Amino acid sequence: MATTNPSSTTVTLPATVRVSLPSLAKMIDLSLLHPTFTDADVLEGLELCKRYGVATACVKPYHVPLAREQLAGTSVGVCPVIGFPHGNSTTAIKVLEAREAAKSGGIEIDMVVNVGKVLSREWGYVTEEIRAINDAVTAEGAVLKVIFENDYLQEEHIVRLCQICSEIGVAFVKTSTGYGFVKQASGEYNYKGATLPHLALMRKSCDPRVQIKAAGGVRTLDDMLRVRALGVSRVGATAAPAILEEAKRRGIGDEEVEVAVPPV
């Protein structure tokens, strides 16, 4: 993952963190969101979710019934995405999509903010949209994660979004979709995703009751240990099997142990 980013936030990591294999698994939302994924690809991913006992399978809304059926009787939840990946639908459509996703079996809903409104600093619009979606999903017994797409934003936007989400009382704030590509100086498109400075800023700027989800760029066990040490409680990842198998190789098992946090 990216460890540096233009930021005034200084990142100091603890020397150690306590983890177990189950606690690491329950930090992971396994992402099954690639636009080319077929039903067969998603079924394969859901088998991985069951095998490793991750927190949730993160799926497109039309895959909620399939995921719910395949994960029935397991501890793995279903996490649909709303307004994904660019957050550009009207508030009414995002509310409808979120409500239907929760009704059909989504227990956690990941929605994308309207990035253009955030960049325009139309905070009233942004606040009311997040509030309306949060109200819709919590009424159905689900919880909301709000995706900022940090690669498009400056620190001031991130801080204000954290404040808004804290005031509303959403369950999580999340860094990225994994698809927020930005044109680089070379002309290529790429993204940083979850950076340590942005995660530290989000943890500092949110009410303690709001959890932090890192997504985009968390690909190794070392990445997981660093973000956990910063207070991140959930990670969106496609590399869950590699991360958890590496944890096993390092001797992390069912019992909680203290492990060193890799230096940046």
Number of C-alpha atoms within 10 A of each C-alpha: 19 16 15 13 14 9 13 10 16 11 17 13 19 14 13 15 17 15 19 19 20 18 18 24 22 19 22 30 26 27 26 23 22 14 7 7 12 11 11 9 12 21 17 12 21 26 13 16 28 19 11 20 21 24 25 28 31 30 27 20 23 11 19 24 15 16 27 20 10 16 19 12 9 12 13 23 22 27 32 31 24 29 22 20 18 19 19 16 16 11 20 12 14 24 24 15 22 29 23 17 28 26 16 17 21 31 20 26 28 24 29 24 27 23 20 14 14 21 14 9 14 12 16 11 14 19 18 14 19 26 18 15 27 26 18 22 25 18 13 18 13 22 22 24 25 26 29 25 28 23 22 16 13 13 17 11 19 20 18 17 25 26 17 20 23 20 14 16 16 23 20 24 26 28 25 26 27 22 17 18 16 14 10 10 7 6 8 9 11 14 20 20 24 29 23 26 21 28 23 20 21 28 20 15 17 23 15 11 11 20 20 27 28 29 27 24 22 25 18 18 19 19 20 25 22 25 25 24 19 21 17 21 19 24 30 29 24 22 16 26 18 12 21 23 14 15 19 13 9 11 12 20 16 12 11 14 14 12 16 14 20 15 10 13
